[in-house]
Amino acid sequence: MSKVECEFNINGLSKKINIHNDKPLIYVIRDDLGLTSTKLKKGLEQCGSCAVIINDEKKLSCNLLAIKKKKK
């Protein structure tokens, strides 16, 4: 499985990390960036405990890939 370098801007801080293509955002936030206030309960997009704000929109990070797929 290949890794991709990604830059994340969270809470005003910018950090570059290498992640797998299929890694959910919740794991990047918690494991790679150390921000454990975002919680993972069941991973079914039902409870909202994994909610984050991305570009002024609420997103559920449990099933959202951390990297955007490029449109062909």
PQR file of N, CA, C, O and H, with PARSE charges and radii, in Angstrom:
ATOM      1  N   MET A   1       0.850  -1.177   0.000 -0.4000 1.5000
ATOM      2  CA  MET A   1       0.000   0.000   0.000 -0.0000 2.0000
ATOM      3  C   MET A   1       0.894   1.237   0.000  0.5500 1.7000
ATOM      4  O   MET A   1       1.833   1.331   0.790 -0.5500 1.4000
ATOM      5  N   SER A   2       0.605   2.163  -0.868 -0.4000 1.5000
ATOM      6  CA  SER A   2       1.451   3.343  -1.007 -0.0000 2.0000
ATOM      7  C   SER A   2       1.061   4.443  -0.016  0.5500 1.7000
ATOM      8  O   SER A   2      -0.086   4.548   0.419 -0.5500 1.4000
ATOM      9  H   SER A   2      -0.159   2.087  -1.509  0.4000 1.0000
ATOM     10  N   LYS A   3       2.048   5.244   0.314 -0.4000 1.5000
ATOM     11  CA  LYS A   3       1.819   6.396   1.186 -0.0000 2.0000
ATOM     12  C   LYS A   3       1.945   7.666   0.363  0.5500 1.7000
ATOM     13  O   LYS A   3       2.671   7.722  -0.629 -0.5500 1.4000
ATOM     14  H   LYS A   3       2.980   5.159  -0.040  0.4000 1.0000
ATOM     15  N   VAL A   4       1.216   8.685   0.804 -0.4000 1.5000
ATOM     16  CA  VAL A   4       1.195   9.969   0.128 -0.0000 2.0000
ATOM     17  C   VAL A   4       1.499  11.049   1.160  0.5500 1.7000
ATOM     18  O   VAL A   4       1.002  10.996   2.286 -0.5500 1.4000
ATOM     19  H   VAL A   4       0.626   8.640   1.610  0.4000 1.0000
ATOM     20  N   GLU A   5       2.321  12.034   0.772 -0.4000 1.5000
ATOM     21  CA  GLU A   5       2.572  13.157   1.678 -0.0000 2.0000
ATOM     22  C   GLU A   5       1.399  14.120   1.580  0.5500 1.7000
ATOM     23  O   GLU A   5       1.018  14.544   0.489 -0.5500 1.4000
ATOM     24  H   GLU A   5       2.724  12.077  -0.142  0.4000 1.0000
ATOM     25  N   CYS A   6       0.832  14.459   2.726 -0.4000 1.5000
ATOM     26  CA  CYS A   6      -0.307  15.378   2.788 -0.0000 2.0000
ATOM     27  C   CYS A   6      -0.008  16.480   3.789  0.5500 1.7000
ATOM     28  O   CYS A   6       0.707  16.274   4.769 -0.5500 1.4000
ATOM     29  H   CYS A   6       1.141  14.114   3.613  0.4000 1.0000
ATOM     30  N   GLU A   7      -0.561  17.641   3.530 -0.4000 1.5000
ATOM     31  CA  GLU A   7      -0.443  18.751   4.468 -0.0000 2.0000
ATOM     32  C   GLU A   7      -1.817  19.027   5.057  0.5500 1.7000
ATOM     33  O   GLU A   7      -2.798  19.183   4.330 -0.5500 1.4000
ATOM     34  H   GLU A   7      -1.142  17.809   2.734  0.4000 1.0000
ATOM     35  N   PHE A   8      -1.874  19.084   6.379 -0.4000 1.5000
ATOM     36  CA  PHE A   8      -3.116  19.343   7.086 -0.0000 2.0000
ATOM     37  C   PHE A   8      -3.013  20.666   7.824  0.5500 1.7000
ATOM     38  O   PHE A   8      -2.008  20.946   8.477 -0.5500 1.4000
ATOM     39  H   PHE A   8      -1.077  18.957   6.969  0.4000 1.0000
ATOM     40  N   ASN A   9      -4.047  21.470   7.718 -0.4000 1.5000
ATOM     41  CA  ASN A   9      -4.145  22.722   8.463 -0.0000 2.0000
ATOM     42  C   ASN A   9      -5.280  22.561   9.460  0.5500 1.7000
ATOM     43  O   ASN A   9      -6.454  22.587   9.091 -0.5500 1.4000
ATOM     44  H   ASN A   9      -4.864  21.243   7.188  0.4000 1.0000
ATOM     45  N   ILE A  10      -4.919  22.395  10.726 -0.4000 1.5000
ATOM     46  CA  ILE A  10      -5.909  22.151  11.776 -0.0000 2.0000
ATOM     47  C   ILE A  10      -5.660  23.115  12.918  0.5500 1.7000
ATOM     48  O   ILE A  10      -4.546  23.221  13.431 -0.5500 1.4000
ATOM     49  H   ILE A  10      -3.965  22.374  11.025  0.4000 1.0000
ATOM     50  N   ASN A  11      -6.716  23.817  13.311 -0.4000 1.5000
ATOM     51  CA  ASN A  11      -6.644  24.773  14.427 -0.0000 2.0000
ATOM     52  C   ASN A  11      -5.528  25.793  14.236  0.5500 1.7000
ATOM     53  O   ASN A  11      -4.872  26.192  15.198 -0.5500 1.4000
ATOM     54  H   ASN A  11      -7.621  23.731  12.894  0.4000 1.0000
ATOM     55  N   GLY A  12      -5.317  26.211  12.995 -0.4000 1.5000
ATOM     56  CA  GLY A  12      -4.319  27.232  12.703 -0.0000 2.0000
ATOM     57  C   GLY A  12      -2.897  26.723  12.571  0.5500 1.7000
ATOM     58  O   GLY A  12      -1.981  27.507  12.322 -0.5500 1.4000
ATOM     59  H   GLY A  12      -5.851  25.887  12.213  0.4000 1.0000
ATOM     60  N   LEU A  13      -2.696  25.422  12.734 -0.4000 1.5000
ATOM     61  CA  LEU A  13      -1.362  24.842  12.604 -0.0000 2.0000
ATOM     62  C   LEU A  13      -1.289  24.007  11.340  0.5500 1.7000
ATOM     63  O   LEU A  13      -2.267  23.363  10.958 -0.5500 1.4000
ATOM     64  H   LEU A  13      -3.440  24.785  12.937  0.4000 1.0000
ATOM     65  N   SER A  14      -0.144  24.015  10.697 -0.4000 1.5000
ATOM     66  CA  SER A  14       0.061  23.255   9.472 -0.0000 2.0000
ATOM     67  C   SER A  14       1.085  22.156   9.740  0.5500 1.7000
ATOM     68  O   SER A  14       2.128  22.395  10.349 -0.5500 1.4000
ATOM     69  H   SER A  14       0.650  24.538  11.008  0.4000 1.0000
ATOM     70  N   LYS A  15       0.766  20.938   9.269 -0.4000 1.5000
ATOM     71  CA  LYS A  15       1.681  19.820   9.474 -0.0000 2.0000
ATOM     72  C   LYS A  15       1.642  18.903   8.267  0.5500 1.7000
ATOM     73  O   LYS A  15       0.571  18.577   7.757 -0.5500 1.4000
ATOM     74  H   LYS A  15      -0.081  20.744   8.774  0.4000 1.0000
ATOM     75  N   LYS A  16       2.835  18.482   7.806 -0.4000 1.5000
ATOM     76  CA  LYS A  16       2.939  17.533   6.699 -0.0000 2.0000
ATOM     77  C   LYS A  16       3.209  16.149   7.269  0.5500 1.7000
ATOM     78  O   LYS A  16       4.082  15.970   8.119 -0.5500 1.4000
ATOM     79  H   LYS A  16       3.706  18.747   8.220  0.4000 1.0000
ATOM     80  N   ILE A  17       2.445  15.171   6.787 -0.4000 1.5000
ATOM     81  CA  ILE A  17       2.643  13.788   7.215 -0.0000 2.0000
ATOM     82  C   ILE A  17       2.448  12.866   6.018  0.5500 1.7000
ATOM     83  O   ILE A  17       1.814  13.236   5.029 -0.5500 1.4000
ATOM     84  H   ILE A  17       1.736  15.316   6.097  0.4000 1.0000
ATOM     85  N   ASN A  18       2.997  11.670   6.119 -0.4000 1.5000
ATOM     86  CA  ASN A  18       2.806  10.642   5.099 -0.0000 2.0000
ATOM     87  C   ASN A  18       1.746   9.673   5.592  0.5500 1.7000
ATOM     88  O   ASN A  18       1.854   9.124   6.689 -0.5500 1.4000
ATOM     89  H   ASN A  18       3.512  11.369   6.922  0.4000 1.0000
ATOM     90  N   ILE A  19       0.714   9.466   4.769 -0.4000 1.5000
ATOM     91  CA  ILE A  19      -0.372   8.571   5.157 -0.0000 2.0000
ATOM     92  C   ILE A  19      -0.712   7.625   4.007  0.5500 1.7000
ATOM     93  O   ILE A  19      -0.385   7.887   2.849 -0.5500 1.4000
ATOM     94  H   ILE A  19       0.627   9.912   3.879  0.4000 1.0000
ATOM     95  N   HIS A  20      -1.371   6.526   4.349 -0.4000 1.5000
ATOM     96  CA  HIS A  20      -1.858   5.591   3.342 -0.0000 2.0000
ATOM     97  C   HIS A  20      -3.058   6.200   2.624  0.5500 1.7000
ATOM     98  O   HIS A  20      -3.801   6.990   3.208 -0.5500 1.4000
ATOM     99  H   HIS A  20      -1.637   6.313   5.289  0.4000 1.0000
ATOM    100  N   ASN A  21      -3.244   5.835   1.370 -0.4000 1.5000
ATOM    101  CA  ASN A  21      -4.330   6.363   0.538 -0.0000 2.0000
ATOM    102  C   ASN A  21      -5.714   6.139   1.128  0.5500 1.7000
ATOM    103  O   ASN A  21      -6.610   6.961   0.936 -0.5500 1.4000
ATOM    104  H   ASN A  21      -2.640   5.194   0.896  0.4000 1.0000
ATOM    105  N   ASP A  22      -5.895   5.037   1.844 -0.4000 1.5000
ATOM    106  CA  ASP A  22      -7.224   4.660   2.319 -0.0000 2.0000
ATOM    107  C   ASP A  22      -7.444   4.930   3.817  0.5500 1.7000
ATOM    108  O   ASP A  22      -8.353   4.355   4.416 -0.5500 1.4000
ATOM    109  H   ASP A  22      -5.167   4.369   2.000  0.4000 1.0000
ATOM    110  N   LYS A  23      -6.631   5.786   4.421 -0.4000 1.5000
ATOM    111  CA  LYS A  23      -6.733   6.040   5.860 -0.0000 2.0000
ATOM    112  C   LYS A  23      -7.851   7.042   6.151  0.5500 1.7000
ATOM    113  O   LYS A  23      -7.861   8.137   5.588 -0.5500 1.4000
ATOM    114  H   LYS A  23      -5.891   6.252   3.935  0.4000 1.0000
ATOM    115  N   PRO A  24      -8.795   6.676   7.026 -0.5600 1.5000
ATOM    116  CA  PRO A  24      -9.872   7.603   7.396  0.2800 2.0000
ATOM    117  C   PRO A  24      -9.323   8.816   8.169  0.5500 1.7000
ATOM    118  O   PRO A  24      -8.335   8.719   8.896 -0.5500 1.4000
ATOM    119  N   LEU A  25      -9.982   9.931   7.990 -0.4000 1.5000
ATOM    120  CA  LEU A  25      -9.554  11.181   8.618 -0.0000 2.0000
ATOM    121  C   LEU A  25      -9.497  11.077  10.136  0.5500 1.7000
ATOM    122  O   LEU A  25      -8.607  11.664  10.752 -0.5500 1.4000
ATOM    123  H   LEU A  25     -10.785  10.011   7.399  0.4000 1.0000
ATOM    124  N   ILE A  26     -10.419  10.350  10.753 -0.4000 1.5000
ATOM    125  CA  ILE A  26     -10.440  10.231  12.217 -0.0000 2.0000
ATOM    126  C   ILE A  26      -9.110   9.704  12.749  0.5500 1.7000
ATOM    127  O   ILE A  26      -8.638  10.162  13.790 -0.5500 1.4000
ATOM    128  H   ILE A  26     -11.142   9.873  10.253  0.4000 1.0000
ATOM    129  N   TYR A  27      -8.502   8.751  12.052 -0.4000 1.5000
ATOM    130  CA  TYR A  27      -7.236   8.178  12.518 -0.0000 2.0000
ATOM    131  C   TYR A  27      -6.063   9.130  12.306  0.5500 1.7000
ATOM    132  O   TYR A  27      -5.118   9.136  13.094 -0.5500 1.4000
ATOM    133  H   TYR A  27      -8.885   8.379  11.207  0.4000 1.0000
ATOM    134  N   VAL A  28      -6.119   9.921  11.260 -0.4000 1.5000
ATOM    135  CA  VAL A  28      -5.083  10.937  11.057 -0.0000 2.0000
ATOM    136  C   VAL A  28      -5.165  11.966  12.176  0.5500 1.7000
ATOM    137  O   VAL A  28      -4.146  12.336  12.759 -0.5500 1.4000
ATOM    138  H   VAL A  28      -6.887   9.916  10.620  0.4000 1.0000
ATOM    139  N   ILE A  29      -6.367  12.423  12.474 -0.4000 1.5000
ATOM    140  CA  ILE A  29      -6.558  13.432  13.523 -0.0000 2.0000
ATOM    141  C   ILE A  29      -6.086  12.905  14.873  0.5500 1.7000
ATOM    142  O   ILE A  29      -5.337  13.583  15.577 -0.5500 1.4000
ATOM    143  H   ILE A  29      -7.195  12.122  12.001  0.4000 1.0000
ATOM    144  N   ARG A  30      -6.516  11.709  15.236 -0.4000 1.5000
ATOM    145  CA  ARG A  30      -6.202  11.152  16.556 -0.0000 2.0000
ATOM    146  C   ARG A  30      -4.769  10.619  16.648  0.5500 1.7000
ATOM    147  O   ARG A  30      -4.030  10.982  17.563 -0.5500 1.4000
ATOM    148  H   ARG A  30      -7.124  11.159  14.664  0.4000 1.0000
ATOM    149  N   ASP A  31      -4.380   9.769  15.713 -0.4000 1.5000
ATOM    150  CA  ASP A  31      -3.105   9.060  15.826 -0.0000 2.0000
ATOM    151  C   ASP A  31      -1.912   9.859  15.310  0.5500 1.7000
ATOM    152  O   ASP A  31      -0.870   9.915  15.964 -0.5500 1.4000
ATOM    153  H   ASP A  31      -4.981   9.475  14.970  0.4000 1.0000
ATOM    154  N   ASP A  32      -2.061  10.472  14.151 -0.4000 1.5000
ATOM    155  CA  ASP A  32      -0.933  11.165  13.546 -0.0000 2.0000
ATOM    156  C   ASP A  32      -0.764  12.594  14.053  0.5500 1.7000
ATOM    157  O   ASP A  32       0.359  13.084  14.176 -0.5500 1.4000
ATOM    158  H   ASP A  32      -2.908  10.427  13.620  0.4000 1.0000
ATOM    159  N   LEU A  33      -1.886  13.266  14.349 -0.4000 1.5000
ATOM    160  CA  LEU A  33      -1.814  14.656  14.807 -0.0000 2.0000
ATOM    161  C   LEU A  33      -1.976  14.787  16.318  0.5500 1.7000
ATOM    162  O   LEU A  33      -1.752  15.866  16.866 -0.5500 1.4000
ATOM    163  H   LEU A  33      -2.798  12.868  14.249  0.4000 1.0000
ATOM    164  N   GLY A  34      -2.361  13.713  16.999 -0.4000 1.5000
ATOM    165  CA  GLY A  34      -2.443  13.712  18.462 -0.0000 2.0000
ATOM    166  C   GLY A  34      -3.613  14.493  19.038  0.5500 1.7000
ATOM    167  O   GLY A  34      -3.580  14.884  20.205 -0.5500 1.4000
ATOM    168  H   GLY A  34      -2.543  12.836  16.554  0.4000 1.0000
ATOM    169  N   LEU A  35      -4.645  14.725  18.237 -0.4000 1.5000
ATOM    170  CA  LEU A  35      -5.816  15.477  18.704 -0.0000 2.0000
ATOM    171  C   LEU A  35      -6.918  14.493  19.077  0.5500 1.7000
ATOM    172  O   LEU A  35      -7.738  14.116  18.240 -0.5500 1.4000
ATOM    173  H   LEU A  35      -4.671  14.407  17.289  0.4000 1.0000
ATOM    174  N   THR A  36      -6.929  14.080  20.342 -0.4000 1.5000
ATOM    175  CA  THR A  36      -7.797  12.989  20.779 -0.0000 2.0000
ATOM    176  C   THR A  36      -9.186  13.430  21.228  0.5500 1.7000
ATOM    177  O   THR A  36      -9.953  12.599  21.712 -0.5500 1.4000
ATOM    178  H   THR A  36      -6.263  14.386  21.022  0.4000 1.0000
ATOM    179  N   SER A  37      -9.530  14.687  21.088 -0.4000 1.5000
ATOM    180  CA  SER A  37     -10.883  15.115  21.469 -0.0000 2.0000
ATOM    181  C   SER A  37     -11.928  14.656  20.451  0.5500 1.7000
ATOM    182  O   SER A  37     -13.109  14.565  20.787 -0.5500 1.4000
ATOM    183  H   SER A  37      -8.907  15.363  20.695  0.4000 1.0000
ATOM    184  N   THR A  38     -11.520  14.369  19.225 -0.4000 1.5000
ATOM    185  CA  THR A  38     -12.411  13.780  18.232 -0.0000 2.0000
ATOM    186  C   THR A  38     -12.521  12.304  18.560  0.5500 1.7000
ATOM    187  O   THR A  38     -11.509  11.609  18.643 -0.5500 1.4000
ATOM    188  H   THR A  38     -10.561  14.443  18.952  0.4000 1.0000
ATOM    189  N   LYS A  39     -13.740  11.818  18.748 -0.4000 1.5000
ATOM    190  CA  LYS A  39     -13.956  10.443  19.221 -0.0000 2.0000
ATOM    191  C   LYS A  39     -14.455   9.536  18.114  0.5500 1.7000
ATOM    192  O   LYS A  39     -15.097   9.980  17.163 -0.5500 1.4000
ATOM    193  H   LYS A  39     -14.562  12.383  18.680  0.4000 1.0000
ATOM    194  N   LEU A  40     -14.146   8.256  18.256 -0.4000 1.5000
ATOM    195  CA  LEU A  40     -14.652   7.227  17.360 -0.0000 2.0000
ATOM    196  C   LEU A  40     -15.484   6.265  18.196  0.5500 1.7000
ATOM    197  O   LEU A  40     -14.963   5.621  19.107 -0.5500 1.4000
ATOM    198  H   LEU A  40     -13.624   7.895  19.029  0.4000 1.0000
ATOM    199  N   LYS A  41     -16.759   6.167  17.895 -0.4000 1.5000
ATOM    200  CA  LYS A  41     -17.632   5.230  18.612 -0.0000 2.0000
ATOM    201  C   LYS A  41     -17.812   3.990  17.754  0.5500 1.7000
ATOM    202  O   LYS A  41     -17.068   3.022  17.911 -0.5500 1.4000
ATOM    203  H   LYS A  41     -17.182   6.690  17.155  0.4000 1.0000
ATOM    204  N   LYS A  42     -18.772   3.998  16.859 -0.4000 1.5000
ATOM    205  CA  LYS A  42     -19.070   2.805  16.071 -0.0000 2.0000
ATOM    206  C   LYS A  42     -18.566   2.879  14.638  0.5500 1.7000
ATOM    207  O   LYS A  42     -18.451   1.846  13.978 -0.5500 1.4000
ATOM    208  H   LYS A  42     -19.377   4.784  16.732  0.4000 1.0000
ATOM    209  N   GLY A  43     -18.263   4.069  14.141 -0.4000 1.5000
ATOM    210  CA  GLY A  43     -17.766   4.207  12.775 -0.0000 2.0000
ATOM    211  C   GLY A  43     -18.844   4.021  11.724  0.5500 1.7000
ATOM    212  O   GLY A  43     -18.553   3.623  10.596 -0.5500 1.4000
ATOM    213  H   GLY A  43     -18.356   4.908  14.677  0.4000 1.0000
ATOM    214  N   LEU A  44     -20.090   4.307  12.088 -0.4000 1.5000
ATOM    215  CA  LEU A  44     -21.207   4.105  11.163 -0.0000 2.0000
ATOM    216  C   LEU A  44     -21.865   5.412  10.730  0.5500 1.7000
ATOM    217  O   LEU A  44     -22.940   5.395  10.130 -0.5500 1.4000
ATOM    218  H   LEU A  44     -20.326   4.630  13.005  0.4000 1.0000
ATOM    219  N   GLU A  45     -21.229   6.544  11.030 -0.4000 1.5000
ATOM    220  CA  GLU A  45     -21.771   7.873  10.699 -0.0000 2.0000
ATOM    221  C   GLU A  45     -23.162   8.093  11.287  0.5500 1.7000
ATOM    222  O   GLU A  45     -24.018   8.705  10.648 -0.5500 1.4000
ATOM    223  H   GLU A  45     -20.356   6.558  11.517  0.4000 1.0000
ATOM    224  N   GLN A  46     -23.389   7.596  12.501 -0.4000 1.5000
ATOM    225  CA  GLN A  46     -24.699   7.743  13.115 -0.0000 2.0000
ATOM    226  C   GLN A  46     -24.689   8.600  14.378  0.5500 1.7000
ATOM    227  O   GLN A  46     -25.668   9.296  14.647 -0.5500 1.4000
ATOM    228  H   GLN A  46     -22.694   7.099  13.020  0.4000 1.0000
ATOM    229  N   CYS A  47     -23.620   8.568  15.151 -0.4000 1.5000
ATOM    230  CA  CYS A  47     -23.641   9.241  16.456 -0.0000 2.0000
ATOM    231  C   CYS A  47     -23.131  10.679  16.406  0.5500 1.7000
ATOM    232  O   CYS A  47     -23.539  11.497  17.230 -0.5500 1.4000
ATOM    233  H   CYS A  47     -22.824   8.003  14.932  0.4000 1.0000
ATOM    234  N   GLY A  48     -22.258  11.005  15.470 -0.4000 1.5000
ATOM    235  CA  GLY A  48     -21.732  12.355  15.352 -0.0000 2.0000
ATOM    236  C   GLY A  48     -20.553  12.674  16.253  0.5500 1.7000
ATOM    237  O   GLY A  48     -20.092  13.815  16.271 -0.5500 1.4000
ATOM    238  H   GLY A  48     -21.926  10.341  14.801  0.4000 1.0000
ATOM    239  N   SER A  49     -20.052  11.699  17.001 -0.4000 1.5000
ATOM    240  CA  SER A  49     -18.923  11.980  17.900 -0.0000 2.0000
ATOM    241  C   SER A  49     -17.621  12.241  17.148  0.5500 1.7000
ATOM    242  O   SER A  49     -16.666  12.764  17.722 -0.5500 1.4000
ATOM    243  H   SER A  49     -20.426  10.772  16.986  0.4000 1.0000
ATOM    244  N   CYS A  50     -17.582  11.883  15.885 -0.4000 1.5000
ATOM    245  CA  CYS A  50     -16.382  12.090  15.072 -0.0000 2.0000
ATOM    246  C   CYS A  50     -16.476  13.362  14.233  0.5500 1.7000
ATOM    247  O   CYS A  50     -15.627  13.595  13.373 -0.5500 1.4000
ATOM    248  H   CYS A  50     -18.358  11.458  15.419  0.4000 1.0000
ATOM    249  N   ALA A  51     -17.490  14.182  14.468 -0.4000 1.5000
ATOM    250  CA  ALA A  51     -17.734  15.362  13.634 -0.0000 2.0000
ATOM    251  C   ALA A  51     -16.594  16.374  13.729  0.5500 1.7000
ATOM    252  O   ALA A  51     -16.075  16.655  14.809 -0.5500 1.4000
ATOM    253  H   ALA A  51     -18.180  13.993  15.166  0.4000 1.0000
ATOM    254  N   VAL A  52     -16.223  16.908  12.579 -0.4000 1.5000
ATOM    255  CA  VAL A  52     -15.224  17.962  12.470 -0.0000 2.0000
ATOM    256  C   VAL A  52     -15.762  19.013  11.504  0.5500 1.7000
ATOM    257  O   VAL A  52     -16.669  18.737  10.719 -0.5500 1.4000
ATOM    258  H   VAL A  52     -16.645  16.680  11.701  0.4000 1.0000
ATOM    259  N   ILE A  53     -15.201  20.215  11.565 -0.4000 1.5000
ATOM    260  CA  ILE A  53     -15.594  21.287  10.656 -0.0000 2.0000
ATOM    261  C   ILE A  53     -14.515  21.413   9.584  0.5500 1.7000
ATOM    262  O   ILE A  53     -13.346  21.655   9.888 -0.5500 1.4000
ATOM    263  H   ILE A  53     -14.465  20.439  12.203  0.4000 1.0000
ATOM    264  N   ILE A  54     -14.922  21.247   8.330 -0.4000 1.5000
ATOM    265  CA  ILE A  54     -14.010  21.378   7.195 -0.0000 2.0000
ATOM    266  C   ILE A  54     -14.604  22.430   6.265  0.5500 1.7000
ATOM    267  O   ILE A  54     -15.691  22.249   5.717 -0.5500 1.4000
ATOM    268  H   ILE A  54     -15.871  21.051   8.084  0.4000 1.0000
ATOM    269  N   ASN A  55     -13.876  23.529   6.097 -0.4000 1.5000
ATOM    270  CA  ASN A  55     -14.353  24.630   5.242 -0.0000 2.0000
ATOM    271  C   ASN A  55     -15.772  25.052   5.607  0.5500 1.7000
ATOM    272  O   ASN A  55     -16.638  25.180   4.742 -0.5500 1.4000
ATOM    273  H   ASN A  55     -12.993  23.676   6.543  0.4000 1.0000
ATOM    274  N   ASP A  56     -15.996  25.267   6.902 -0.4000 1.5000
ATOM    275  CA  ASP A  56     -17.274  25.731   7.447 -0.0000 2.0000
ATOM    276  C   ASP A  56     -18.422  24.739   7.288  0.5500 1.7000
ATOM    277  O   ASP A  56     -19.584  25.131   7.394 -0.5500 1.4000
ATOM    278  H   ASP A  56     -15.293  25.164   7.605  0.4000 1.0000
ATOM    279  N   GLU A  57     -18.128  23.478   7.038 -0.4000 1.5000
ATOM    280  CA  GLU A  57     -19.158  22.448   6.930 -0.0000 2.0000
ATOM    281  C   GLU A  57     -18.856  21.313   7.898  0.5500 1.7000
ATOM    282  O   GLU A  57     -17.705  20.905   8.052 -0.5500 1.4000
ATOM    283  H   GLU A  57     -17.184  23.160   6.951  0.4000 1.0000
ATOM    284  N   LYS A  58     -19.902  20.806   8.551 -0.4000 1.5000
ATOM    285  CA  LYS A  58     -19.752  19.666   9.446 -0.0000 2.0000
ATOM    286  C   LYS A  58     -19.575  18.402   8.616  0.5500 1.7000
ATOM    287  O   LYS A  58     -20.370  18.116   7.719 -0.5500 1.4000
ATOM    288  H   LYS A  58     -20.837  21.138   8.426  0.4000 1.0000
ATOM    289  N   LYS A  59     -18.523  17.648   8.925 -0.4000 1.5000
ATOM    290  CA  LYS A  59     -18.251  16.376   8.250 -0.0000 2.0000
ATOM    291  C   LYS A  59     -18.024  15.307   9.304  0.5500 1.7000
ATOM    292  O   LYS A  59     -17.492  15.592  10.377 -0.5500 1.4000
ATOM    293  H   LYS A  59     -17.878  17.880   9.653  0.4000 1.0000
ATOM    294  N   LEU A  60     -18.422  14.087   9.008 -0.4000 1.5000
ATOM    295  CA  LEU A  60     -18.182  12.963   9.906 -0.0000 2.0000
ATOM    296  C   LEU A  60     -16.904  12.270   9.460  0.5500 1.7000
ATOM    297  O   LEU A  60     -16.834  11.715   8.364 -0.5500 1.4000
ATOM    298  H   LEU A  60     -18.854  13.855   8.137  0.4000 1.0000
ATOM    299  N   SER A  61     -15.894  12.310  10.323 -0.4000 1.5000
ATOM    300  CA  SER A  61     -14.551  11.880   9.939 -0.0000 2.0000
ATOM    301  C   SER A  61     -14.311  10.376  10.043  0.5500 1.7000
ATOM    302  O   SER A  61     -13.251   9.898   9.640 -0.5500 1.4000
ATOM    303  H   SER A  61     -15.951  12.761  11.213  0.4000 1.0000
ATOM    304  N   CYS A  62     -15.273   9.620  10.574 -0.4000 1.5000
ATOM    305  CA  CYS A  62     -15.043   8.182  10.760 -0.0000 2.0000
ATOM    306  C   CYS A  62     -14.962   7.424   9.438  0.5500 1.7000
ATOM    307  O   CYS A  62     -14.236   6.434   9.347 -0.5500 1.4000
ATOM    308  H   CYS A  62     -16.135  10.008  10.901  0.4000 1.0000
ATOM    309  N   ASN A  63     -15.681   7.861   8.424 -0.4000 1.5000
ATOM    310  CA  ASN A  63     -15.652   7.179   7.127 -0.0000 2.0000
ATOM    311  C   ASN A  63     -15.206   8.081   5.993  0.5500 1.7000
ATOM    312  O   ASN A  63     -15.371   7.737   4.822 -0.5500 1.4000
ATOM    313  H   ASN A  63     -16.271   8.665   8.498  0.4000 1.0000
ATOM    314  N   LEU A  64     -14.645   9.227   6.326 -0.4000 1.5000
ATOM    315  CA  LEU A  64     -14.157  10.183   5.334 -0.0000 2.0000
ATOM    316  C   LEU A  64     -12.663   9.954   5.137  0.5500 1.7000
ATOM    317  O   LEU A  64     -11.890  10.004   6.094 -0.5500 1.4000
ATOM    318  H   LEU A  64     -14.512   9.507   7.277  0.4000 1.0000
ATOM    319  N   LEU A  65     -12.258   9.702   3.892 -0.4000 1.5000
ATOM    320  CA  LEU A  65     -10.832   9.500   3.637 -0.0000 2.0000
ATOM    321  C   LEU A  65     -10.064  10.785   3.922  0.5500 1.7000
ATOM    322  O   LEU A  65     -10.552  11.884   3.660 -0.5500 1.4000
ATOM    323  H   LEU A  65     -12.886   9.661   3.115  0.4000 1.0000
ATOM    324  N   ALA A  66      -8.868  10.635   4.457 -0.4000 1.5000
ATOM    325  CA  ALA A  66      -8.050  11.794   4.811 -0.0000 2.0000
ATOM    326  C   ALA A  66      -7.537  12.537   3.592  0.5500 1.7000
ATOM    327  O   ALA A  66      -7.279  13.738   3.664 -0.5500 1.4000
ATOM    328  H   ALA A  66      -8.471   9.742   4.669  0.4000 1.0000
ATOM    329  N   ILE A  67      -7.384  11.836   2.468 -0.4000 1.5000
ATOM    330  CA  ILE A  67      -6.917  12.498   1.247 -0.0000 2.0000
ATOM    331  C   ILE A  67      -8.060  12.571   0.252  0.5500 1.7000
ATOM    332  O   ILE A  67      -8.920  11.691   0.199 -0.5500 1.4000
ATOM    333  H   ILE A  67      -7.593  10.860   2.409  0.4000 1.0000
ATOM    334  N   LYS A  68      -8.054  13.630  -0.530 -0.4000 1.5000
ATOM    335  CA  LYS A  68      -9.047  13.782  -1.583 -0.0000 2.0000
ATOM    336  C   LYS A  68      -8.588  12.989  -2.788  0.5500 1.7000
ATOM    337  O   LYS A  68      -7.409  12.997  -3.143 -0.5500 1.4000
ATOM    338  H   LYS A  68      -7.356  14.345  -0.487  0.4000 1.0000
ATOM    339  N   LYS A  69      -9.512  12.320  -3.399 -0.4000 1.5000
ATOM    340  CA  LYS A  69      -9.211  11.636  -4.660 -0.0000 2.0000
ATOM    341  C   LYS A  69      -9.273  12.649  -5.781  0.5500 1.7000
ATOM    342  O   LYS A  69     -10.203  13.453  -5.835 -0.5500 1.4000
ATOM    343  H   LYS A  69     -10.470  12.314  -3.111  0.4000 1.0000
ATOM    344  N   LYS A  70      -8.312  12.627  -6.666 -0.4000 1.5000
ATOM    345  CA  LYS A  70      -8.314  13.538  -7.807 -0.0000 2.0000
ATOM    346  C   LYS A  70      -9.327  13.064  -8.833  0.5500 1.7000
ATOM    347  O   LYS A  70      -9.391  11.880  -9.163 -0.5500 1.4000
ATOM    348  H   LYS A  70      -7.556  11.974  -6.623  0.4000 1.0000
ATOM    349  N   LYS A  71     -10.109  13.998  -9.328 -0.4000 1.5000
ATOM    350  CA  LYS A  71     -11.093  13.661 -10.354 -0.0000 2.0000
ATOM    351  C   LYS A  71     -10.395  13.503 -11.688  0.5500 1.7000
ATOM    352  O   LYS A  71      -9.502  14.277 -12.033 -0.5500 1.4000
ATOM    353  H   LYS A  71     -10.057  14.960  -9.059  0.4000 1.0000
ATOM    354  N   LYS A  72     -10.807  12.496 -12.433 -0.4000 1.5000
ATOM    355  CA  LYS A  72     -10.192  12.239 -13.747 -0.0000 2.0000
ATOM    356  C   LYS A  72     -11.019  12.857 -14.837  0.5500 1.7000
ATOM    357  O   LYS A  72     -10.669  12.751 -16.013 -0.5500 1.4000
ATOM    358  H   LYS A  72     -11.532  11.867 -12.154  0.4000 1.0000
TER
END
